[in-house]
Amino acid sequence: MFVSGCSSRPKHETPAFMAALSANLDHCTRQQPVIFDAVKVNQGGLYDPVHGIFRTNVTGMYVFTATLSVSPHNSFHVAFVKNKADNVIGYIYTDIGNIWLKDSSTVLVHLDAGDEVWMVCLFDSRIEGDYNHGIDGAQDYHSHVAGFLLSAD
């Protein structure tokens, strides 16, 4: 018999985070971490905004997504990496254009407890952070990253 609201399974917080870039990153060099320091959500407290690293505590399938912006006449080439700066698991880029550009990427990856995921520049890049378009509250979402546990093993 099913009883609504009762469960024998303990309730755990599902790891999830979202963070934005609070300032422009003018010259991000090869393998330099992209540190999204303006935390919007950090359920489980696994995202470190000082170093820009998400460290898992649950083995399972994770989803990571990022949207990055760049001003005219600039570009970015950035990767999601796992555990070391040259272990690329996803890639997002724009080449130089004469307009504002924005690109997004989503990565689905299996992680073990203790694995780390962050973003690094692959080439000299510029990434836009907080920029005031006169839209209250929207300016610091020019470039942001998010991740969450999809399913535990």
Secondary structure, 3 states (H helix, E strand, C coil): CCCCCCCCCCCCCCCEEEEECCCCEEEECCCCECCCCEEEEEECCCEECCCCEEECCCCEEEEEEEEEEECCCCCEEEEEEECCCCCEEEEEEECCCCCCEEEEEEEEEEECCCCEEEEEECCCEEECCCCCCCCCCCHHHCCEEEEEEEEEC
